[in-house]
Amino acid sequence: MKTWTQVGPMLAAAMLVMAGAANAADVKVTLTQLAPAGGVGIAPLWVGLHNGSFDAFDAGYAASLGIERAAEDGSAAQLSTIFAATASAGVQGTLPGPPAFPGAVRSLNLSGVDLAGANRYFSYAAMVVLSNDFFIGNDNATQFDLSGLAHGGKVSLLVGGAGHVWDAGTEVNDFRYSLANGAFGIGGGQTAPNQGTDEHGVVHLVTGNPYTSFASQGLVPAGYQWGALDFSGQGAFARVDIEVLAAPVPEPSSAALLLAGLGFAGFIGRRRRR
């Protein structure tokens, strides 16, 4: 016969598993590109939901390798690896498709999201194209608290735009090695990952018209019109909608199992007292 010492831990573990399952939600993340026609694009957006322990970057400090690769090459692979290793029970993904240019919409569904606990905080990052190492993202790990969606609903975040674009400080701004030049009628451009000149700087906000200070201005056609690319006075580049598709509800079978377990524990306790 099993004693309470043996049954208790097993029942506690079962209760924890059921609690996690009861809190799991299906969540849809959608990016809608809002930049003006001819404006900047956004590389595939990486998103991570965590308990507040994951901090992608800090302004005024050197960028992590994950942010460097995301900001220079538009690849979230390294950032995803770091998140998986450091964010316990975190849920993450990268919105599918090519870079989102004005008017584009990208969506991603995530399952098993615990908005009341392990996945209540939202982080994001993506390269801004055209650039060498510009990106959008949140430097405060707990800036976006989604716990209010634990029982369903939807929230929208505006990202990018004037005062909300970061320079990773990892690569010198130079049209010889910037990404997506051809889409904007500018010569030169990156032809391989991590190709530009190392800057050895820190993460900082982009200010002013961002492209007139780039090196190799000779690659820009004479009389080039910067209007759509000058985001120093523009609003948000994009809207990110986070919507709960299926709110967590206790499953009848789980509730029945829990009650049965508690009843069995009581029975064992009575047997021992006798």
N, C-alpha and C positions, 0 to 999 in steps of 0.2 A: 504493500500500500504506500502511495506517495504521501509524504508529509507536507505541511504548509511551507516548510523551508524549501521544498522542491517545487511545489506548485506556485508559490507566490511570485518568484522571479519570472516564471513562464507567463503567468497571467499579466504581470506588469508589462512585459515585452509585447504581448498581444494587444494590450490596451494602447500602447504607444503607436504600434503599427496602425491600428484602427483610427486613432486620433489623426495621424498623418493623412490617411486615406480620406477621412471625413472633411479635411481642410483643403484637399486638392481641387484646383479649379482649372478650367481650360481658358486660356487668355489669347486674344488676338492683338497683335501690334501692327499698326498701319502707318506708313510714312506717306504724306502727300506733299509733293514738292511745290513750294510757293514762290520761288525766285522769279523775277521777271524774265520774259523771253530773251534769250541770249545771255542769261545770267549763269552763275556757277552751278555745278552739279554736286551731288553728294554720293560718295562711294557707298557700296552696300553697308547699311547701318547695322552695327553690332549692338545687341542689347543683353543685359544681364540683370537678373533679379536675385537678391541676396538678403542677408540679415544685417547688413551695415558694416560687415567686416572687410568688404572689398572696396578699395579706393584706387581708381584707375590712374589718377595723376593728381599733382598738387601744383598750383601756380607758383612760380618762383623757384621751382626745383627742376632738376633734370628729368626728362621724360623717361619712363620705363621703356624696355625694349618692345613691349606690346604696343604702347602708344606710338613709338617711333615707326614701327612697321605699318601701323594703321594710318598714320599721318603722312608718311612718305610714299607708300606703295598702294594704299587703299586696301590692304589685306588685314583682316582681323584674326588670322590664324594664330599668331603668337599671343595676342591679347586673350583669345579664347583658351589657350593652353594655360596661361597664368591664372585666369579666372577659375578654371577647373581645379587647379592645384591649391588655390587659396580660399575659395568661397565654399565653405562646407554646405552641402545640400542646395547649392545655387542652381538656378535654371538659366540657360542662355541660348542664344541663337543669332544668326545673321540673316537679315532680310534678303531673299533671293533676287536674282536678276542683276543686270549691269548697273553702273552708276545712274542715279535718278536725276535727270535734267528737268528743267521747268515743266510742270504739268504732269509728271510721272507719279504713279502710285505703286507702292510696294507693300506687301503684307506677309506676316509670319504668324503661325499658330503655335502656341506653347502649351503643353499639357503638364499636369502634376504640379501646378503652381500653388504654393501655400502663402497666400497674400496676408494672412493673419500672423504669420511667424517667419519662417525661414526665407521667404521670398518677398518680403514687404517693401524692400527698397529697390528702386529702378536706376540703372546706370546705362549710358549709351556712349557710342563713339563712332565717328566716321570721318574720313578724309574729305576735305573740300577741294573740288577740282574745277578749275585750274589752280594748281599750287605745287610747291615743293614739299611743304610739311604743315599746311594749314589743316585744322580739324575742328569738329564740333564735339562737345562732350560735357559732362558735369564733373567738376573737381571736388564736389562735396558728396561723399558716399551716401549720406542720408537726406539729400536735398529733396528727392521725390519719394514720398511715403505713400504706398498704394494700399495700406491697410484698410482704408475706407471702402475699398472695392471687395473686401472679403466676402460680402454677401451678394455681390453683383454690381453692375453699373459700368460706367465709362468715364475716362478722364482724357483731356487733350492737353498736350504740351507744345509750346512754340519753341523751336530751336534755331540757332544760327542768327544771322543778321548783325547789324551794327552793334558792336560791343559784346558780341557773343560768339566770336570766332577766335580760336587759339592758334598760335604759332608754336609748334613743338620745340623750336630752338635746336633742332637736330641737324638741319641741312640748310645751307646758304640759299637764299631766295635768288634763283638764277634761271632764266628762261631756257638755258641750255639743257637743264635737267628737270624742268617742271613737268607735271603729268597732265595729259589731255590738251596740249597746245593745239593740235590739229583741229579739234572741235571748235576752236575759237579763232582760227585763221592766223595763228602765230607760229613762227618757225621754231626749229629746235625741238627739245622735248626728251623726256626720259625714255630709254629703250630697254632698260633692264632694272630689276629691283636694286634699291640701295645704291644708286649710281651717282648721286650728287656729292658735293663737297661737304664734309662734316663741319658743323657750326660750333658744337660744344657749348651750346647755350642752355637756357632754361625755358620752361613753358611760360608764355606770356600772351596777353591779348593783342590781337591785330588792331592797329589804329590807322586812321587816315585812308586814302585811296591805296589799297594794298599792293597794286601791281606797278605803279609808276616808279617804285624804288627798287624793283628787281634788277639784277645785273643782266647784261646782254640785251639791252633795249634795242640793239640793232636788228634783232629777230622780229621785232614788231613792225608791221607795215606802216608806212608814213601816213599820218592823219588818222590813226586808229581811234575809234570811238570807244571810250572806256565806260560809258554810261551804265550799261547793264551789268558790267563786271565790278563796278565801284560800289561795293556793299557798305561803305562807310556811312551811308545815310539811308540804307534800306531796312525794311522790316525783316521778320523771320524768314529763313530759307525754306522752312518746312514745318508742318504740323505732324506731331506724333500722337496717334489715338491709341489708347490702351483700353481694351474692352473685354469684359468677362463674358465668355460665350456660354459657359455652364458653371453656375455658382455651386460651391460645395454644399452637399446635403448629406446627413447621416444615412448610410445604407441600412435598410431593415435587417439584412442578414448580419451586418456588423453589430447592430444594436442587440439583436437576439443572442449573438455569440457572447457579447459582453455580459449580458444578464445571466446567461447560462454559466459563464465563468465565475461570476460573483456568487451565484447560488452554490456552485460546486465548492468554492472556497469556504463558504459558510458551513457546508456539510462537513468538510474536512475538519474545520475548527470544532464543530460539535462532537465529532468522533473522538478527537484528541482529548477534549474535556472529560468525556466519559471514561 
